[in-house]
């Protein structure tokens, strides 16, 4: 009875671990008082015990972390788990819903809870019970976060986890190292995780899928927008809509260039005729199918060589003059020109007949 106290130095007493074993009425966590209930505990592997259990455990030399074996008196099935808090009513133990289903017991049934030890886990193989588990982009990262709510993992248990407001059931297929308890501790250990195909998953026939894609490509109608040919006007036959129009353009005339050159419009008309698109006239109402838009961007034909030369030429030519008079000294050339243009000198003697 004094094994719970620390031995005196030099004494012959040794701390021998003692076993905790009690009977409790088991209930689901959903039946806890709303003031102390923690709904997230349903997606974990820890139970709630009364404060008296903590007092008794403190008197015993219990190894940490505290791990327990839960055995149902009705079905005889057992599983393993840890303890979350000691806040339950006296004589009661609250378990996650998946534990009650694993033990195949009803609320209010007797449950024997015994302290135990299980080895640290090294490997676990999981089997999702639904194909929906494949929708998770990074399942290993999700499990790394979710398994923090578990103390042990036992073979053939079907645990429940919550992710993105969805509940997923996962069956424990294999654990290592192997032991009589078929359970491992997942607290402060490096655990290697492997996945089996989910229940109901069928491997797709990739060869058949490739054949279907090839048949779709053969039967697919030609769409110029897919291969990058044509334009939106060609797709909706905008030229035919304008051709059927009886109205003519209200603006007629010819343009003029600042350089004075004649406009070569024949080449442009020929180019537009080759494209078979005309944007003259008043736009008509287009009855397009749903989810299809037409912005009516005009096609700009490329410039000819003559047009490019015209753009390069200067439109205005001339010599500018400054309002400020130049004080630059004249050079030799300027003096030479002034002498040549100077008036002839009058003769010294004038003879009169």
Buried (B, 14 or more C-beta within 10 A) or exposed (E): EEBBEEEEEEEEEEEEEBEBEBEBBBBBBEEBEEEEBBEEBBBBBBBBBBEEBBEBBEBBBBEEEBBBBBBBEEEEEBBBBBBBBBBBBEEBBBBBBBBBBBBEBEEEBEBBBBBBEBBEBEEBBBBBBBEEBEEBEEBEEBBEEBBEBBBBBBBEBEBBBBBEEEBBBBBBBBBBEEEEBBBBBBBEEEBEEEBEEBEEEEEEEEEEEEEEEEEEEEEEEEEEEEEEEEBBBBBBEBBEBBEEEEEEEEEEEEEEEEEEEEEEEEEBEEEBEEBEBBBEBEEEEEEEEEEEEEEEEEEEBEEEEEBEEBEEEEEEEEEEEEEEEEEEEEEEEEEEEEEEEEEEEEEEEEEEE
